[in-house]
């Protein structure tokens, strides 16, 4: 048998990097990844740290005293409202993300087709909305006076359904992917445009959908300013706004002069979680996002390279 000729790479990898250098690079990348996780770990640990330990020693990954006082305060005082707010946020996020992707993908797919007559006009319309904004006051007047959306959950859903930037990103993806042969073959077989869109275009666009869907879901999940402007009923609060109100109540109690003057009030304020409560509120806010992110990670990484130039 003939011996396989030795390659010029020797002990080097496909990129021309030696084994030792590759190991060093891997160790450095692991350390960078761990450094990114440390702040998140610190938040979780601090939420279970006693308030007195935080005041005495500051935030630490290895606290002197553990405590559940922050979570006990939140759940004892606001458990029912937390459940309702989480429900509102979940419904708003799921419905808003699904409807937003449905509308924006149809819009982007239409303007990506060269045979679509109104392609240039609709593309200009999307670009034009990125240049100007109506402003806060006109938006408030339109939403409350004309549309009558005061204290209505639709005011949190409808204005964010369509994003011009997301439409442009999706249009770029549809245009860069050469699907013309598949579309023409489907038309020959008698498929309608909507069937091509639903059974061919959407399945092969998972990276783009996951990327835009993740950004859209986070935007809906993080809504609190619109709740402060338009929503009056506690039953319609989102989790972000509800937790913000809890923090405002804590700050109000700590600044209340009547409580500071009395002995019982001073003792209550001394045991009232403040910094640990902030960390607990942060945990309740970011845990759902961290829980769902791994399911979309592979599509999200692919989506980040949309339109990238290959070497």
Kinemage of the C-alpha trace (Angstrom):
@kinemage 1
@onewidth
@group {chain A} dominant
@subgroup {mainchain}
@vectorlist {calphas} color= white
{ca unk a 1} P 0.000 0.000 0.000
{ca unk a 2} L 1.158 3.480 -0.796
{ca unk a 3} L 1.785 5.725 2.136
{ca unk a 4} L -0.373 8.793 2.313
{ca unk a 5} L 1.704 11.887 1.497
{ca unk a 6} L 2.329 14.164 4.436
{ca unk a 7} L 0.517 17.427 4.291
{ca unk a 8} L 2.257 20.719 4.756
{ca unk a 9} L 0.053 21.448 7.761
{ca unk a 10} L 1.878 18.967 9.979
{ca unk a 11} L 0.551 19.498 13.491
{ca unk a 12} L -1.332 22.577 12.427
{ca unk a 13} L -5.068 22.775 11.989
{ca unk a 14} L -7.044 23.667 8.917
{ca unk a 15} L -6.543 27.377 9.669
{ca unk a 16} L -2.777 27.002 10.020
{ca unk a 17} L -2.865 27.285 13.851
{ca unk a 18} L -0.685 24.942 15.874
{ca unk a 19} L -2.182 22.616 18.457
{ca unk a 20} L -0.690 24.580 21.353
{ca unk a 21} L -1.952 27.925 20.060
{ca unk a 22} L -5.367 26.407 19.460
{ca unk a 23} L -5.481 25.183 23.074
{ca unk a 24} L -4.513 28.636 24.365
{ca unk a 25} L -7.207 30.274 22.240
{ca unk a 26} L -9.803 27.810 23.543
{ca unk a 27} L -8.821 28.540 27.152
{ca unk a 28} L -9.053 32.286 26.521
{ca unk a 29} L -12.504 31.926 24.938
{ca unk a 30} L -13.683 29.815 27.893
{ca unk a 31} L -12.457 32.479 30.325
{ca unk a 32} L -14.222 35.209 28.335
{ca unk a 33} L -17.439 33.155 28.378
{ca unk a 34} L -17.180 32.655 32.134
{ca unk a 35} L -16.579 36.376 32.650
{ca unk a 36} L -19.840 37.050 30.772
{ca unk a 37} L -21.688 34.636 33.068
{ca unk a 38} L -20.290 36.049 36.324
{ca unk a 39} L -22.599 39.123 36.447
{ca unk a 40} L -25.640 36.896 35.936
{ca unk a 41} L -24.438 34.514 38.644
{ca unk a 42} L -23.798 37.463 40.958
{ca unk a 43} L -27.379 38.675 40.483
{ca unk a 44} L -28.808 35.267 41.387
{ca unk a 45} L -26.548 34.875 44.423
{ca unk a 46} L -27.249 38.421 45.635
{ca unk a 47} L -30.994 37.823 45.486
{ca unk a 48} L -30.509 35.081 48.109
{ca unk a 49} L -28.185 37.179 50.278
{ca unk a 50} L -29.305 38.759 53.538
{ca unk a 51} L -29.741 42.518 53.372
{ca unk a 52} L -27.501 43.002 56.393
{ca unk a 53} L -24.685 41.064 54.686
{ca unk a 54} L -24.959 43.238 51.582
{ca unk a 55} L -24.800 46.413 53.673
{ca unk a 56} L -21.795 45.187 55.633
{ca unk a 57} L -19.758 43.433 52.948
{ca unk a 58} L -21.274 44.452 49.612
{ca unk a 59} L -22.216 42.091 46.801
{ca unk a 60} L -20.290 38.830 46.708
{ca unk a 61} L -20.402 35.457 45.006
{ca unk a 62} L -19.805 33.937 48.449
{ca unk a 63} L -22.084 35.839 50.837
{ca unk a 64} L -21.636 35.768 54.585
{ca unk a 65} L -25.323 35.090 55.192
{ca unk a 66} L -28.019 33.551 53.000
{ca unk a 67} L -31.633 34.666 53.153
{ca unk a 68} L -34.956 34.295 51.331
{ca unk a 69} L -36.330 37.535 52.752
{ca unk a 70} L -36.473 39.303 49.367
{ca unk a 71} L -38.547 36.550 47.758
{ca unk a 72} L -40.678 36.146 50.887
{ca unk a 73} L -41.529 39.836 50.812
{ca unk a 74} L -42.393 39.741 47.103
{ca unk a 75} L -44.494 36.583 47.221
{ca unk a 76} L -46.275 37.355 50.491
{ca unk a 77} L -47.282 40.840 49.405
{ca unk a 78} L -47.726 40.482 45.639
{ca unk a 79} L -48.000 36.801 44.662
{ca unk a 80} L -51.475 37.127 43.100
{ca unk a 81} L -50.470 40.247 41.179
{ca unk a 82} L -47.222 38.596 40.005
{ca unk a 83} L -49.184 35.638 38.602
{ca unk a 84} L -51.644 37.933 36.811
{ca unk a 85} L -48.855 40.115 35.435
{ca unk a 86} L -46.886 37.108 34.218
{ca unk a 87} L -50.027 35.828 32.482
{ca unk a 88} L -50.610 39.165 30.772
{ca unk a 89} L -46.976 39.358 29.687
{ca unk a 90} L -46.959 35.779 28.366
{ca unk a 91} L -50.134 36.283 26.324
{ca unk a 92} L -48.917 39.633 24.998
{ca unk a 93} L -45.496 38.226 24.075
{ca unk a 94} L -46.779 35.083 22.338
{ca unk a 95} L -49.648 36.723 20.450
{ca unk a 96} L -47.609 39.796 19.542
{ca unk a 97} L -44.608 37.809 18.304
{ca unk a 98} L -46.699 35.404 16.193
{ca unk a 99} L -48.809 38.165 14.608
{ca unk a 100} L -45.775 40.383 14.076
{ca unk a 101} L -43.813 37.641 12.308
{ca unk a 102} L -46.838 36.735 10.194
{ca unk a 103} L -47.383 40.309 8.992
{ca unk a 104} L -43.737 41.263 8.532
{ca unk a 105} L -42.759 38.073 6.692
{ca unk a 106} L -45.637 38.512 4.238
{ca unk a 107} L -44.655 42.149 3.678
{ca unk a 108} L -40.950 41.293 3.291
{ca unk a 109} L -41.627 38.334 0.984
{ca unk a 110} L -43.830 40.468 -1.264
{ca unk a 111} L -41.262 43.257 -1.699
{ca unk a 112} L -38.481 40.705 -2.256
{ca unk a 113} L -40.211 39.331 -5.372
{ca unk a 114} L -39.057 40.992 -8.593
{ca unk a 115} L -42.397 40.250 -10.285
{ca unk a 116} L -44.408 42.183 -7.670
{ca unk a 117} L -45.581 45.426 -9.290
{ca unk a 118} L -45.818 47.499 -6.085
{ca unk a 119} L -42.449 46.321 -4.779
{ca unk a 120} L -40.673 49.700 -5.050
{ca unk a 121} L -43.558 51.687 -3.612
{ca unk a 122} L -43.940 49.434 -0.562
{ca unk a 123} L -40.175 49.332 -0.027
{ca unk a 124} L -40.063 53.137 -0.039
{ca unk a 125} L -42.977 53.212 2.403
{ca unk a 126} L -41.044 50.971 4.816
{ca unk a 127} L -37.889 53.084 4.471
{ca unk a 128} L -39.822 56.334 4.900
{ca unk a 129} L -41.221 55.315 8.295
{ca unk a 130} L -37.665 54.850 9.567
{ca unk a 131} L -36.838 58.509 8.915
{ca unk a 132} L -39.609 60.174 10.921
{ca unk a 133} L -41.474 59.564 14.154
{ca unk a 134} L -44.793 61.048 15.208
{ca unk a 135} L -43.554 61.689 18.733
{ca unk a 136} L -44.923 60.761 22.135
{ca unk a 137} L -47.710 63.355 22.450
{ca unk a 138} L -49.276 62.799 18.988
{ca unk a 139} L -49.094 59.033 19.505
{ca unk a 140} L -50.834 59.345 22.860
{ca unk a 141} L -53.586 61.538 21.409
{ca unk a 142} L -54.168 59.198 18.461
{ca unk a 143} L -54.212 56.045 20.602
{ca unk a 144} L -56.512 57.419 23.294
{ca unk a 145} L -58.781 59.869 21.447
{ca unk a 146} L -59.126 58.463 17.939
{ca unk a 147} L -58.695 54.738 18.559
{ca unk a 148} L -60.009 54.725 22.129
{ca unk a 149} L -57.294 52.408 23.443
{ca unk a 150} L -56.997 53.892 26.923
{ca unk a 151} L -56.751 51.068 29.490
{ca unk a 152} L -56.893 48.506 26.670
{ca unk a 153} L -54.347 45.717 26.136
{ca unk a 154} L -54.489 46.344 22.389
{ca unk a 155} L -52.501 49.540 22.909
{ca unk a 156} L -49.574 47.332 23.964
{ca unk a 157} L -50.027 44.979 21.019
{ca unk a 158} L -50.904 46.932 17.872
{ca unk a 159} L -48.250 49.707 17.680
{ca unk a 160} L -45.390 47.186 17.787
{ca unk a 161} L -46.732 44.678 15.277
{ca unk a 162} L -44.734 46.043 12.334
{ca unk a 163} L -41.130 47.219 12.453
{ca unk a 164} L -39.572 48.740 9.335
{ca unk a 165} L -36.060 47.630 10.278
{ca unk a 166} L -37.196 44.019 10.754
{ca unk a 167} L -38.964 44.116 7.393
{ca unk a 168} L -35.778 45.250 5.662
{ca unk a 169} L -33.765 42.484 7.337
{ca unk a 170} L -36.296 39.853 6.285
{ca unk a 171} L -36.464 41.232 2.757
{ca unk a 172} L -32.664 41.026 2.543
{ca unk a 173} L -32.793 37.397 3.637
{ca unk a 174} L -35.502 36.494 1.120
{ca unk a 175} L -33.623 38.301 -1.652
{ca unk a 176} L -30.224 36.764 -0.851
{ca unk a 177} L -31.628 33.225 -0.800
{ca unk a 178} L -32.069 32.148 -4.418
{ca unk a 179} L -35.466 30.453 -4.157
{ca unk a 180} L -36.574 31.208 -7.711
{ca unk a 181} L -36.158 27.619 -9.054
{ca unk a 182} L -38.126 26.190 -6.131
{ca unk a 183} L -40.868 28.797 -6.502
{ca unk a 184} L -41.139 28.242 -10.259
{ca unk a 185} L -41.298 24.475 -9.764
{ca unk a 186} L -44.060 24.916 -7.174
{ca unk a 187} L -46.006 27.159 -9.561
{ca unk a 188} L -45.749 24.527 -12.288
{ca unk a 189} L -47.271 22.057 -9.852
{ca unk a 190} L -50.180 24.437 -9.302
{ca unk a 191} L -49.217 25.940 -5.923
{ca unk a 192} L -50.637 29.344 -5.101
{ca unk a 193} L -48.502 32.238 -3.843
{ca unk a 194} L -49.834 31.852 -0.305
{ca unk a 195} L -49.099 28.106 -0.324
{ca unk a 196} L -45.559 28.783 -1.571
{ca unk a 197} L -45.149 31.331 1.205
{ca unk a 198} L -46.468 28.989 3.917
{ca unk a 199} L -45.008 25.630 2.887
{ca unk a 200} L -41.743 26.612 1.167
{ca unk a 201} L -40.542 30.078 2.163
{ca unk a 202} L -41.269 29.971 5.907
{ca unk a 203} L -39.719 26.528 6.593
{ca unk a 204} L -36.419 27.486 4.933
{ca unk a 205} L -36.379 30.864 6.708
{ca unk a 206} L -36.099 29.566 10.278
{ca unk a 207} L -32.817 31.396 11.061
{ca unk a 208} L -34.271 34.758 10.035
{ca unk a 209} L -37.572 34.060 11.788
{ca unk a 210} L -35.815 32.995 14.994
{ca unk a 211} L -33.635 36.117 15.026
{ca unk a 212} L -36.424 38.596 14.362
{ca unk a 213} L -38.809 36.618 16.574
{ca unk a 214} L -36.382 36.744 19.504
{ca unk a 215} L -35.949 40.520 19.222
{ca unk a 216} L -39.707 41.000 18.870
{ca unk a 217} L -40.487 38.745 21.832
{ca unk a 218} L -38.004 40.588 24.053
{ca unk a 219} L -39.537 43.915 23.003
{ca unk a 220} L -43.035 42.733 23.981
{ca unk a 221} L -41.783 41.083 27.169
{ca unk a 222} L -40.019 44.290 28.249
{ca unk a 223} L -42.985 46.659 27.877
{ca unk a 224} L -43.506 48.902 30.874
{ca unk a 225} L -43.459 52.498 29.603
{ca unk a 226} L -46.603 51.995 27.507
{ca unk a 227} L -48.299 50.403 30.524
{ca unk a 228} L -47.461 53.457 32.604
{ca unk a 229} L -48.952 55.748 29.930
{ca unk a 230} L -52.116 53.899 28.956
{ca unk a 231} L -53.067 51.218 31.499
{ca unk a 232} L -54.961 51.981 34.708
{ca unk a 233} L -56.266 48.571 35.815
{ca unk a 234} L -53.943 46.379 37.874
{ca unk a 235} L -55.397 43.330 36.142
{ca unk a 236} L -53.758 44.507 32.889
{ca unk a 237} L -50.287 45.244 34.225
{ca unk a 238} L -47.288 43.509 32.669
{ca unk a 239} L -44.631 41.897 34.847
{ca unk a 240} L -42.062 44.592 34.036
{ca unk a 241} L -44.318 47.436 35.163
{ca unk a 242} L -45.595 45.498 38.166
{ca unk a 243} L -42.079 44.832 39.457
{ca unk a 244} L -41.167 48.468 38.887
{ca unk a 245} L -44.133 49.527 41.017
{ca unk a 246} L -42.997 47.163 43.774
{ca unk a 247} L -39.565 48.781 43.751
{ca unk a 248} L -41.130 52.243 43.870
{ca unk a 249} L -43.200 51.178 46.902
{ca unk a 250} L -40.050 49.986 48.674
{ca unk a 251} L -38.293 53.283 47.955
{ca unk a 252} L -41.329 55.190 49.217
{ca unk a 253} L -41.356 53.257 52.491
{ca unk a 254} L -37.661 53.859 53.034
{ca unk a 255} L -38.114 57.602 52.452
{ca unk a 256} L -41.268 57.939 54.576
{ca unk a 257} L -40.472 60.350 57.453
{ca unk a 258} L -43.319 59.009 59.628
{ca unk a 259} L -41.797 55.531 59.647
{ca unk a 260} L -38.329 56.890 60.360
{ca unk a 261} L -39.570 58.771 63.430
{ca unk a 262} L -41.189 55.768 65.126
{ca unk a 263} L -39.233 52.934 66.752
{ca unk a 264} L -41.333 50.205 65.120
{ca unk a 265} L -41.055 51.847 61.734
{ca unk a 266} L -37.299 52.183 62.037
{ca unk a 267} L -37.010 48.505 62.954
{ca unk a 268} L -39.203 47.507 60.016
{ca unk a 269} L -37.119 49.586 57.605
{ca unk a 270} L -33.927 48.062 58.986
{ca unk a 271} L -35.193 44.584 58.088
{ca unk a 272} L -36.803 45.632 54.801
{ca unk a 273} L -34.925 44.157 51.812
{ca unk a 274} L -33.681 46.785 49.412
{ca unk a 275} L -30.617 45.740 47.434
{ca unk a 276} L -31.535 42.051 47.637
{ca unk a 277} L -35.068 42.935 46.536
{ca unk a 278} L -33.651 44.680 43.457
{ca unk a 279} L -31.718 41.529 42.598
{ca unk a 280} L -34.794 39.361 43.179
{ca unk a 281} L -36.838 41.579 40.861
{ca unk a 282} L -34.095 41.292 38.236
{ca unk a 283} L -34.144 37.500 38.579
{ca unk a 284} L -37.904 37.380 38.065
{ca unk a 285} L -37.513 39.575 34.994
{ca unk a 286} L -34.652 37.878 33.177
{ca unk a 287} L -35.222 34.203 34.055
{ca unk a 288} L -37.899 33.593 31.359
{ca unk a 289} L -35.621 35.073 28.682
{ca unk a 290} L -32.676 32.949 29.810
{ca unk a 291} L -34.885 29.854 29.905
{ca unk a 292} L -36.107 30.176 26.312
{ca unk a 293} L -32.910 31.453 24.701
{ca unk a 294} L -31.183 28.013 24.376
{ca unk a 295} L -34.064 26.716 22.232
{ca unk a 296} L -33.479 29.485 19.665
{ca unk a 297} L -29.695 29.708 19.958
{ca unk a 298} L -28.751 27.687 16.877
{ca unk a 299} L -31.177 29.613 14.684
{ca unk a 300} L -30.150 32.890 16.305
{ca unk a 301} L -26.457 32.304 15.496
{ca unk a 302} L -27.340 31.521 11.878
{ca unk a 303} L -29.547 34.583 11.705
{ca unk a 304} L -26.728 36.867 12.845
{ca unk a 305} L -24.833 36.027 9.639
{ca unk a 306} L -27.673 37.074 7.338
{ca unk a 307} L -26.198 38.782 4.308
{ca unk a 308} L -22.619 38.040 5.382
{ca unk a 309} L -19.984 37.855 2.647
{ca unk a 310} L -18.335 34.456 2.366
{ca unk a 311} L -14.587 34.351 1.904
